Amino acid sequence: MRASRRLLASTDEEAVVAPGNRRWSLRRRLTVALSGFGGLAIITLTVAPLLGPTPIGLGRVFDTSIPFADNVDAQIFFIARLPRALAGALVGASLAVAGVVFQALLRNPLATPFTLGVSAGASLGAMLVITLGVPVAVSGIPAVPIASLLGSLGAAGVVYSMATLRHRGLSTTVLLLAGVTLNSFFSAIIMFVQYSADFTQTFQTVRWLMGNLDVSGFQPIVAALPLTGAAFAMFATLPRALNLLTLGSDSAAARGVDVLRTQRVAFLSASLATGAAVSLSGPIGFIGIVIPHLVRLIVGADHRVVMPASACLGAAFLVGCDVVARTIMAPFELPVGVITALTGGPFFLWLLVRRQ
Amino acid sequence: MTQRFAWFILVAWLSLVDVLHTQTPQRIVSVIPAVTEILFAIGAGPQVVGVGSHDQFPPEITDLPRIGGLIDPDVEAIIALRPDLVVPYATQGDLVTQLERAGIPLFAYTHGTLRDVLTTIRQLGKRTGHATEAAAVARGIEDDLAAIAGAVSGRRRPPTLLVIAREPYSLRNLVASGGSGFQHDMLALAGGHNVLNGATSRAVQVTTEILLQTAPEVVLEVRAEETLSASEIKKEIATWQFLPSLPAVRNSRVIFLTGSDLVIPGPRIAQAIARFALALHPDAPLPTQ
């Protein structure tokens, strides 16, 4: 057992270390990456609540002599901005790591957290609640997040059972095809629901699909936290196995990886993280595909570094984009998805060209 | 000489077409709820042969053919009704182009300000041969508006947020009336001060930060659906407890009104403004409806 583990460690070390980083030990790479990306995330998270369309005084925010009910600065800081920044960090980190995991699982660089129908399922759930006005609110959590979470988990369940039904093990090809098909299928139902909805409802559904981090309070974050926490706990077990899985499932199995178990955990955790993120903020595109690639371009392909670095950069990037989205046209705000694609896209292309 | 004659024929034909077009239409198709209401209010109801799929008022339209709505007008169904006047919405570019190609006369309509509602009523009256009735309807509305304005004049205008839409049982994706358009005018006439006065657009997506910053003393929510039950409305009002520090929430001045009259800039607009006024100033000597 010990021998096999040592073998496992040595092979993946050799196999997937990026060319530029060959001389650095894992510990050193991890320290540098985490202090860089983690520092960026912490700085963004600290600065984000201070910026916004309304000027607020930091002294007044923390002035306990003014009752909270009369202290608008404190209200804006604690009810509007801080939860918003935290939601952005949670969603950004979840989508970025889910992107990494899906790309490794499907061995496809174009995979995103939304490839396998998880977000389409979530969107369908949300659409149904918005248009049918289902009056459910479980212990204070409004119906839309719950429905979108159920939709995403339902979609993941369908795709997973498709991929395991007729195959020994988990067929990633079927997973991918079933996911893409389910995506179009759900999109068709979404279109139908939107078409039969009335005008204000259609507007609401379109706004939901654009994504929105304005969670107005900590409660939605607290509600999403157990799922996200469970997903990240599973993520923590994956990096080593994913390193080997990217070489192909046969090679991974030959090196002692329980391939099926790894695939299951990867699929479940990434779906859970994506479902929780989408139910919190709606589908915010681009992060799940660009952040993983960006991180790989910088730190190499080792998942032990890529996964934590992606979480940090995803969080920093989304929180930063949200600051831009809500200040650039203040007092109005742009959908944050517009900013993520507009800023991240060109930068990613530039990095891609420069590296080659 | 022949050329002159040809010109004469052409001009004569064009003027004939013009005359025919401006003749009183007998087969009118209305796509937008507000226009349908206006047509029936001014006595042009018997000339209406088709209405929009979302139109609900007045009850006389129940049996009329439906021809789609703002986003999905059914051109084929409209043309099949052989209309001699169609009133589409200004943004329905494709529909307008197709109807023009079919040679069907159109009346350009768009939602505007409160004053535009009265103008539209008068113009539609002239166009449909009911100028006198339309003028009377418009004057009646003007009188009602003057009465409401008189009843609330001199009173403090509470800073009010007029909420048009939001996610069910949540304060997310909240849309409120900005500083222009008929809904803003309705609020102003009813004796409220729109906290989003500064916004130039008609509808504004409002974030939590803007809600807290503008600190409305009254939240007035309007919904077109009349199907919401009392308990559902109660729950929707309770949703505002997410922001307990908002002045309107602290003073329990979140008011939820339902009814299509509140969101349709048609002949029932004075009645809707009176409901606003009553909500904002419960003790004002408002004329009873």
Interface residues (C-beta under 8 A of the other chain):
Chain A: G52 P53 T54 F68 A69 V72 Q75 I76 I79 A80 R81 R84 V129 I130 G133 V134 P135 A137 P142 A143 V144 Y195 D198 F199 T200 T202 F203 Q204 R207 W208 N212 D214 V215 S216 G217 Q219 R326 P331 F332 E333
Chain B: H54 G69 L70 I71 D72 I164 A165 R166 E167 P168 Y169 S170 L171 R172 N173 V175 G198 A199 V204 Q205 T207 T208 E209 I210 L211 L212 Q213 A215 A224 E225 E232 K235 T239 F242 L243 P244 S245 R250
